[in-house]
Amino acid sequence: MIDYPRRGGPTVLRILLGSQLRRLREARGISTEDAGYEIRGSHSKISRMELGRVGFKERDVADLLTLYGVTDPAERAPLLELAREANTPGWWHQYGDVLPSWFETYLGLEEAASLLRAYEVQFVPGLLQTEEYAQAVVRLGYPDATDEETERRVRVRMTRQERFTQRGAPTLWAVVDEGVLRRPLGGPAVMRRQLEHLIAMTELPNVTLQVVRFGAGGHAAAGGPFTILRFAEPGLSDVVYLEQLTSALYLDKASDVDIYMQAMNNLCVTASRPDLTVDFIRDLLREM
């Protein structure tokens, strides 16, 4: 855990530190109530810390390490350093005025993920959008936003995409409903450039795109879009991200993740093969 690369900002570091603190507490047989009392807090605060959902005060971490029997300075120092790093803002912090706090959590997870599997029913996945298409999506979701606010939201999306063309880029495997590719969001010209961009992105070795054709009928993921994030770090479990209008759900229980993973696998079987998906997009371009 200490050697984990500092990619993903504070979100991932909090999760890693929290899981380590939980292991130490459970190894000593100490309850969350007793741990909370030690740092002048409640058992729910300990639970939030162990899940990585709140920031860490260095003093609290120091007190908990003492309670858990970690008294060797050489063992304490890396964990205390991690607590300090976990409070360092991520690159997206500068966009905090236009980003909801629940989405900032996702940005940290996305930054650290080695594999992202996404299913979309209405829009092209954000990581595959052109700037013009992204502007149309943002304006649809935030009709009262100023031009500056719209531009800042789009800039976040474009910055997220940069990582996928860099060395050591993660893998993106996206499945979209046919309606996503037929819906001319932003107008025909914008959609044409978006479709051309999708073809170009599929030429990257780390990007796979499939389309679920209308003729496929119903399928297991008809409930809505979702993203599964997988991490190279063994201390991080898979996370399913479900975005809503005013909040988001993060599922990391193995039983929940397994259900969504099965649905994703079924989608990939139902969807057109990647090469046939590219052929379909080319056909759409000829029809425009």
C-alpha positions in Angstrom: 0.0 0.0 0.0 2.8 2.4 0.9 4.4 1.9 -2.6 1.1 2.5 -4.4 1.6 5.1 -7.1 0.1 8.4 -6.2 -2.3 8.5 -9.1 -6.0 9.1 -8.4 -5.5 11.9 -5.9 -6.9 12.0 -2.4 -9.9 9.7 -3.2 -7.8 6.6 -3.7 -5.3 7.4 -1.0 -8.2 7.8 1.5 -9.6 4.4 0.5 -6.2 2.7 0.9 -5.5 4.3 4.2 -9.0 3.5 5.5 -8.8 -0.1 4.5 -5.4 -0.4 6.3 -6.8 1.2 9.4 -9.7 -1.2 9.3 -7.4 -4.2 9.1 -5.4 -3.0 12.0 -8.5 -2.4 14.1 -10.0 -5.8 13.3 -6.7 -7.6 14.0 -6.7 -6.1 17.5 -10.4 -6.9 18.1 -11.3 -3.3 18.7 -14.9 -2.1 18.0 -15.7 1.0 16.0 -17.3 2.5 19.1 -14.0 2.1 21.1 -12.0 3.5 18.2 -14.3 6.4 17.8 -14.0 7.2 21.5 -10.3 7.3 21.2 -10.4 10.1 18.7 -13.3 11.9 20.3 -15.7 10.8 17.6 -18.4 8.3 16.9 -18.5 4.8 15.5 -20.0 6.2 12.3 -17.0 8.5 11.9 -14.7 5.5 12.1 -16.8 3.7 9.5 -16.6 6.7 7.1 -12.8 6.9 7.6 -12.4 3.2 6.9 -14.4 3.6 3.7 -12.3 6.5 2.6 -15.3 8.9 2.5 -13.9 11.6 4.7 -10.6 13.3 5.1 -8.1 12.3 7.7 -6.7 14.4 10.5 -3.1 13.4 11.2 -3.7 13.5 14.9 -6.6 11.1 14.6 -4.6 8.6 12.6 -1.7 8.9 15.1 -4.1 8.2 18.0 -5.7 5.2 16.2 -2.3 3.7 15.4 -1.3 3.9 19.0 -4.6 2.2 20.0 -4.0 -0.5 17.4 -0.5 -1.2 18.8 1.5 0.4 16.0 4.1 2.2 18.0 7.3 1.6 16.0 8.2 5.0 14.4 9.3 3.3 11.2 5.8 1.7 10.8 3.9 4.8 11.8 5.7 7.3 9.5 4.5 5.9 6.2 0.9 5.8 7.3 1.1 9.3 8.7 2.6 10.5 5.5 -0.2 8.9 3.6 -2.7 10.7 5.8 -1.1 14.0 4.8 -1.1 13.1 1.1 -4.7 12.0 1.3 -5.7 15.6 2.1 -3.9 17.0 -0.9 -6.5 18.2 -3.5 -6.7 16.5 -6.9 -6.3 18.3 -10.2 -10.1 18.6 -10.4 -10.2 20.7 -7.1 -9.8 23.8 -9.2 -13.1 23.1 -10.8 -14.9 22.6 -7.5 -17.3 25.5 -8.3 -18.9 23.6 -11.2 -18.5 20.0 -9.9 -20.8 18.3 -7.3 -18.9 16.7 -4.5 -20.2 13.2 -5.3 -18.7 13.5 -8.8 -15.3 14.5 -7.4 -15.2 11.1 -5.8 -15.7 9.4 -9.1 -12.9 11.5 -10.7 -10.5 10.2 -8.2 -11.5 6.6 -8.8 -11.4 7.0 -12.6 -7.9 8.5 -12.3 -6.7 5.4 -10.5 -8.6 2.8 -12.5 -6.7 0.4 -14.8 -9.9 -0.8 -16.5 -13.2 1.0 -17.1 -16.2 -0.8 -18.5 -19.1 1.5 -19.3 -22.6 1.1 -20.7 -24.6 4.1 -22.0 -28.1 4.4 -23.3 -28.4 8.1 -24.1 -25.0 9.8 -24.6 -21.7 8.9 -26.0 -19.5 8.0 -22.9 -17.8 11.2 -21.6 -14.3 9.7 -22.2 -15.1 9.4 -25.9 -16.9 12.7 -26.5 -15.6 15.5 -28.8 -15.5 19.0 -27.3 -18.5 20.1 -29.4 -20.6 17.1 -28.4 -19.6 17.6 -24.7 -20.8 21.2 -24.9 -24.2 20.0 -26.2 -24.4 17.4 -23.4 -23.5 20.0 -20.7 -25.9 22.6 -22.0 -28.7 19.9 -21.9 -27.9 19.1 -18.3 -27.3 22.6 -17.2 -29.5 24.9 -19.3 -29.1 27.9 -17.0 -25.3 27.7 -16.8 -23.2 30.6 -18.1 -20.9 30.2 -21.0 -17.9 30.2 -18.6 -19.5 27.5 -16.4 -20.2 25.4 -19.5 -16.7 25.7 -20.7 -15.2 24.7 -17.3 -17.4 21.6 -17.2 -16.3 20.7 -20.7 -12.7 21.3 -19.8 -12.9 18.8 -17.0 -14.1 16.2 -19.5 -11.4 17.0 -22.0 -8.7 16.7 -19.2 -10.1 13.3 -18.2 -9.6 12.1 -21.7 -5.9 13.0 -21.9 -4.9 10.0 -19.8 -6.2 7.6 -22.4 -3.6 8.6 -25.0 -0.6 8.7 -22.7 1.9 6.0 -21.8 0.4 3.4 -19.4 -3.1 4.4 -20.3 -5.9 2.4 -18.8 -8.3 0.2 -20.8 -11.7 1.5 -21.8 -14.4 -0.9 -22.9 -17.6 0.9 -23.7 -21.0 -0.5 -24.9 -23.6 1.9 -26.1 -27.2 1.5 -27.2 -27.9 2.1 -30.9 -30.0 5.2 -30.0 -26.8 6.9 -28.7 -25.3 6.8 -32.2 -28.5 7.8 -34.0 -29.4 10.7 -31.7 -28.0 13.9 -33.4 -27.1 15.7 -30.2 -25.8 19.2 -31.1 -27.0 18.9 -34.7 -25.9 16.8 -37.7 -22.5 18.4 -38.1 -21.5 17.9 -34.5 -22.8 14.4 -34.6 -20.9 13.6 -37.8 -17.6 14.7 -36.2 -18.5 12.7 -33.0 -19.0 9.5 -35.1 -15.7 10.1 -36.9 -14.0 10.6 -33.5 -15.4 7.3 -32.3 -13.9 5.5 -35.2 -10.5 7.2 -34.5 -10.7 6.2 -30.8 -11.3 2.6 -31.6 -7.9 2.5 -33.4 -6.3 2.9 -30.0 -5.2 -0.5 -28.6 -6.7 0.3 -25.2 -10.2 1.4 -26.4 -13.0 -1.1 -27.4 -16.4 0.0 -28.5 -19.5 -2.1 -29.1 -23.1 -1.1 -30.0 -26.3 -2.9 -28.9 -28.4 -2.8 -32.0 -32.2 -2.3 -31.8 -32.7 -5.8 -33.2 -31.1 -7.3 -30.2 -34.3 -6.8 -28.3 -34.3 -6.5 -24.5 -31.3 -7.2 -22.4 -30.1 -7.5 -18.7 -28.9 -3.9 -18.4 -32.1 -2.3 -19.6 -32.3 -0.5 -16.2 -29.8 2.3 -17.2 -26.2 3.2 -17.7 -23.4 2.2 -15.3 -19.6 2.0 -15.1 -17.5 -0.6 -13.5 -14.0 0.5 -12.4 -11.2 -2.0 -11.8 -7.9 -1.2 -10.1 -4.4 -2.8 -10.4 -3.9 -2.2 -6.7 -5.0 -5.3 -4.7 -6.2 -3.1 -1.8 -9.0 -1.7 -3.9 -12.1 -3.7 -4.8 -14.0 -3.2 -8.0 -16.5 -0.3 -7.9 -19.8 0.1 -9.8 -20.7 3.7 -10.4 -24.4 4.7 -11.0 -25.0 8.4 -11.7 -28.3 10.0 -10.9 -29.6 13.6 -11.5 -28.5 14.9 -8.1 -26.3 12.2 -6.7 -24.5 9.0 -7.4 -24.2 5.5 -6.0 -20.9 3.7 -5.5 -21.3 -0.1 -5.1 -18.3 -2.1 -3.9 -19.8 -5.2 -2.3 -18.8 -8.3 -4.1 -22.4 -9.5 -4.5 -23.4 -6.2 -6.1 -20.4 -5.9 -8.3 -20.9 -9.5 -9.5 -24.4 -8.8 -10.7 -23.3 -5.8 -12.7 -20.3 -7.6 -14.1 -22.6 -10.4 -15.3 -24.9 -7.9 -16.9 -21.9 -6.2 -18.6 -20.6 -9.6 -19.9 -24.0 -10.4 -21.3 -24.2 -7.0 -23.0 -20.8 -7.6 -24.7 -22.2 -10.9 -26.0 -25.4 -9.3 -27.2 -23.7 -6.3 -28.8 -22.2 -6.2 -32.2 -18.5 -7.2 -32.4 -16.1 -4.2 -32.2 -15.2 -4.5 -35.9 -18.9 -4.7 -36.9 -19.6 -1.7 -34.6 -17.1 0.4 -36.6 -18.8 -0.8 -39.9 -22.1 0.3 -38.5 -20.8 3.8 -37.6 -19.4 4.1 -41.1 -22.8 3.2 -42.5 -24.4 5.9 -40.3 -21.9 8.5 -41.6 -22.9 7.6 -45.2 -26.5 8.0 -44.3 -26.0 11.5 -42.9 
